[in-house]
Every structure is written in structure tokens, then in C-alpha cells.
Amino acid sequence: MTRPLPWRLADAPDSPFPPAETALRKPDGLLAVGGDLHPLRLLNAYAGGIFPWFSEGEPILWWSPDPRMVFRTDGVHLSSRFRRQLRASTWNVTADTAFNRVMRACAAAPRPGQDGTWISPEMVDAYSHLHDLGFAHSFEVWDQQTLVGGIYGVAIGQMFFGESMFSGASGGSKIALAALAATLHRWGWPLVDAQVENPHLLRMGAFHLPREEFLQHVRQAVRREGSEGPWTRSVGRLPARGLAGN
């Protein structure tokens, strides 16, 4: 039997993607190949539940796995021990003050079982452009003037698609994720996309959502009025200890 091949994208950045439901089972979620990282193509991809993931030197690969890993914005879990540590923390969290630095730190972060990073200079340039256009955002965790953690992703309407996070000091990525989720929950956004399974994310409250349900949610969420442009002023400067709860 001939093995099915992923869809090859046309050159025009506004060319359509195939339906995410037609992605391959092996490898799970591979949908299309080719194209570029033009902002219009990236926004069309995310709005359709699709994201790029490829290594430097490879053609661009586009994915929509089934099931999808997600967080409820009120469902990020911080352990009791970590919450106790947070109550004494002097760290603070900001948004969209160091997007490029967060991306580069995510690219440099060591990842067990992974050789190198998919966050190539091409990816940094593409998402920095999305950031300039008001669609890509970062949350940064600071120990005074030192960047100790962060997370970045893409927001369309009321849907946030998480891309990567890093810790420069213990707990930095947890605080960044928790602050992002708490902010989005306050704004009324229900879900954060976490893409694919990761044991660390599962421990923090991520769960599997069948792709069909995920796509239904995305199609509704991206049509709602969101918060385009920089989030710096609307988020402000959040004390990390505020995430510890009562």
C-alpha cells in the first residue's frame, strides 16, 4: 500500500491549509510540508489548529496532533511545596518587555533526549515579526534585573497557543506559565494550547483533548474579541508571590 504523504503547500502565503482532520496518524499529526513563515500563513495555521515544527535545514513541517495537550486557564497546578516557596519570593512577572530574549533563551534551553532546537534563527525572526504585529506575546519572570524564566506563544482572538518556555533559575518556567494562565483566566479565555504531551506539563495540570474538540474550541475562540498589541500595560508588574494563593 502506498504510504500517504503530507500536503505540499503552495507558495502564496495566503494559500489554504488542508483540514487539520486529514493529518497523518504516523507520524502523529503531520499535515503539510513547505511554504514559509510569513505572518499571514502563520496566523492562518494557528487559527486552523496547526503549528510549524521542524529542525534547521529541513523543509517546514506543519502539524495538528490528535489528541492535543491543553491547559484550562484555571487549571495550572503548582505543588504545595512550590507555593510555600513562592510566598517568600521577591520575583516579578511582566509581559511583552523582552520577547526576543525569551525566544532566544527558549532556544538555548537544554532539553533531555533532544539534539539541538527547533527554534532556529528563522523561527526567531518570524515570531518576532508576529510580536511586532501584536499577535505573539511573552511573559517574563525577573529576579530584579535578571531574566530567570519565560514563556511565549501566539494569541488570536481569545485563544493562546503556547510555543515554548524556559527556566534560567529553578521554578522560572512554572511561574511564567502560571502567570500567563492566571491573566488569561481573568480575561475570560478558557484554554491554553500546549501542543504535544510532555511529562512536566502533565504534572502541572495539562490534559489531552481530542483534536475534534480542540478544533471546535479554537474555531469559536479565534472569532472572539481578544487583546491585540502589546500586553505590557494591561498585565503590569505581577509579584510572583501572588500566584501562591491563600
Disulfide bonds with the S-S distance in Angstrom:
none
